[in-house]
């Protein structure tokens, strides 16, 4: 009898994973990603925001176009790396959580920054897997949020999400450099640019908080 109950529990736990359909979705002409059915798209605070729920987590994608008042000049790979590093630092300073597992990696020929933000709410840990990509005059931030109690199941969903991110096969690192008219004209280094990049990171975190609060109110 005990074995039969365990089998039923495994079946019912697995159902949401197989029932939810993911489909390729174009964020624009530059980036494509697979999202679950029922995702939403909004334009807010100058950003384009995609939001989707999975059985064990939540997906948030933001697209922030380059802005002459905030985007530093990126003309070389090392400047792109500094832009990403500054972005990570501002996520850390704008959040009560801790950044871990930050690393540089590639999607095709394009350079991206991966990291994890861990927040302890007192009733359990919340995780955000984050990928930052700058390409074609915009910064894309891909986030997968989940709770520690769902970690073993959320890991598969997170991998499905990040492995589905696609860019045109002919895109090169040159597409990640900025256009002069869309930047401050300053290199991505120094306290001034920390503030500018921090404004972008702060807005992204603010949007996440607003969405989570709205979802919590709906369930109350």
C-alpha positions in Angstrom: 0.0 0.0 0.0 2.8 2.4 0.9 4.5 1.7 -2.5 1.3 2.4 -4.3 0.9 5.8 -2.5 4.4 6.7 -3.5 3.8 5.8 -7.1 0.6 8.0 -7.2 2.5 10.9 -5.6 5.3 10.7 -8.2 2.7 10.6 -11.0 0.8 13.6 -9.8 4.1 15.6 -9.2 5.3 14.9 -12.7 2.0 15.9 -14.4 2.6 19.7 -14.4 6.0 19.2 -16.0 4.6 17.3 -18.9 1.3 19.2 -19.2 2.8 22.7 -19.6 3.7 23.6 -23.2 6.7 25.8 -24.0 6.8 27.5 -27.4 9.5 29.6 -29.1 8.7 33.3 -28.7 10.4 36.2 -30.5 11.3 39.0 -28.1 12.3 41.0 -31.2 14.3 40.4 -34.3 17.5 39.8 -32.3 16.4 37.4 -29.5 14.2 34.3 -29.3 13.3 32.2 -26.2 10.8 29.5 -25.3 8.1 30.5 -22.9 5.2 28.6 -21.2 1.7 29.1 -22.5 0.0 32.1 -20.8 2.9 34.4 -20.7 2.3 38.2 -20.6 4.1 41.1 -22.3 4.0 44.7 -21.0 5.7 47.9 -21.8 6.4 49.8 -18.6 9.0 52.4 -17.4 10.6 52.5 -20.9 11.2 48.7 -20.8 9.6 45.7 -22.4 8.7 43.0 -19.8 7.8 39.4 -20.3 6.4 37.4 -17.4 5.5 33.7 -17.2 4.7 31.2 -14.5 6.0 27.6 -14.4 4.8 24.8 -12.0 7.8 25.5 -9.8 9.1 28.9 -10.6 8.6 32.2 -12.4 10.2 33.7 -15.5 10.9 37.4 -15.9 12.5 39.0 -18.9 13.3 42.7 -19.3 14.5 44.5 -22.4 16.0 47.9 -21.7 17.0 49.9 -24.9 20.2 51.9 -24.7 19.7 55.4 -23.4 22.0 58.4 -24.0 21.6 59.4 -20.4 22.5 56.1 -18.8 24.3 53.7 -21.3 28.1 53.8 -21.2 30.2 53.7 -24.3 31.0 50.0 -25.3 33.4 49.7 -28.2 35.6 46.8 -27.0 35.2 43.4 -25.4 36.9 44.5 -22.2 34.4 47.4 -22.0 31.5 45.0 -22.4 33.0 42.9 -19.6 33.2 45.9 -17.3 29.6 46.9 -18.2 28.5 43.4 -17.1 30.7 43.5 -13.9 29.3 46.9 -12.9 25.7 45.6 -13.6 26.4 42.7 -11.2 27.7 45.0 -8.5 24.7 47.2 -8.7 22.3 44.2 -8.5 24.2 43.3 -5.3 24.0 46.8 -3.8 20.3 47.2 -4.8 19.2 44.0 -3.2 19.2 42.5 0.3 20.3 39.2 -1.1 23.8 37.8 -2.0 25.2 37.3 -5.5 27.0 34.0 -6.2 28.1 31.9 -9.1 28.8 35.0 -11.3 30.6 34.0 -14.5 31.2 35.0 -18.1 29.9 32.7 -20.8 28.7 32.6 -24.4 25.5 32.2 -26.4 26.9 31.4 -29.8 29.5 34.1 -30.4 27.9 36.6 -28.0 29.2 37.3 -24.5 26.8 37.1 -21.5 27.0 37.2 -17.7 25.4 34.6 -15.5 24.8 34.9 -11.8 22.5 33.8 -8.9 20.9 36.1 -6.4 20.0 34.4 -3.1 17.6 36.1 -0.6 16.7 34.7 2.8 13.2 35.8 3.8 13.3 34.2 7.2 10.8 31.6 6.1 13.0 30.1 3.4 15.5 31.0 0.7 14.4 32.5 -2.6 16.7 32.1 -5.7 17.0 34.1 -8.9 19.1 32.7 -11.8 20.0 35.8 -13.9 21.5 36.2 -17.3 22.5 39.6 -18.7 22.9 40.1 -22.4 23.7 43.3 -24.3 23.1 43.2 -28.0 21.7 45.4 -30.8 21.4 48.5 -28.6 19.6 46.9 -25.7 20.2 45.1 -22.5 18.2 41.9 -21.9 17.9 40.5 -18.4 16.6 36.9 -18.1 15.5 35.8 -14.7 14.2 32.5 -13.3 12.8 32.8 -9.7 12.1 29.9 -7.4 12.0 28.8 -3.7 14.4 26.5 -2.1 11.7 23.9 -1.4 11.2 23.6 -5.2 14.9 23.6 -6.1 15.2 20.0 -7.4 12.2 20.5 -9.8 12.9 24.1 -10.7 16.4 23.3 -11.9 15.0 21.4 -14.9 12.7 24.3 -15.8 15.5 26.8 -15.4 17.7 24.8 -17.8 14.9 24.5 -20.3 14.4 28.3 -20.2 18.1 29.3 -20.5 19.0 26.6 -23.1 16.1 28.0 -25.3 17.6 31.5 -25.7 18.6 31.9 -29.3 20.2 34.7 -31.3 20.8 34.8 -35.1 23.6 32.4 -36.0 25.5 35.1 -37.9 25.5 37.5 -35.0 29.0 38.5 -33.8 30.4 40.3 -30.8 30.4 43.5 -32.9 26.6 43.5 -32.4 27.2 44.0 -28.7 28.9 47.3 -29.1 27.0 50.5 -28.7 26.0 53.2 -31.2 27.5 56.5 -30.3 24.2 58.4 -30.4 22.7 56.0 -27.8 25.4 56.4 -25.1 26.8 58.8 -22.6 30.1 58.8 -24.4 31.8 57.6 -21.3 33.5 54.2 -20.7 31.8 51.7 -18.4 34.1 52.4 -15.4 34.2 54.7 -12.3 31.6 55.8 -9.8 29.5 57.8 -12.3 28.8 54.8 -14.4 28.1 52.7 -11.4 25.2 55.1 -10.6 24.0 55.0 -14.2 24.1 51.2 -14.5 22.7 51.0 -11.0 19.6 52.9 -12.1 18.9 50.3 -14.7 19.5 47.4 -12.3 17.4 49.2 -9.6 14.4 49.6 -12.0 14.6 45.9 -13.0 14.5 44.8 -9.3 11.7 47.3 -8.7 9.6 45.8 -11.5 10.2 42.3 -10.1 9.0 43.4 -6.6 5.9 45.1 -8.1 4.9 41.9 -10.0 5.4 39.7 -7.0 3.3 41.9 -4.8 0.5 42.0 -7.3 0.6 38.2 -7.6 0.5 37.9 -3.8 -2.6 40.1 -3.6 -4.4 38.0 -6.2 -3.9 34.9 -4.0 -5.0 36.6 -0.8 
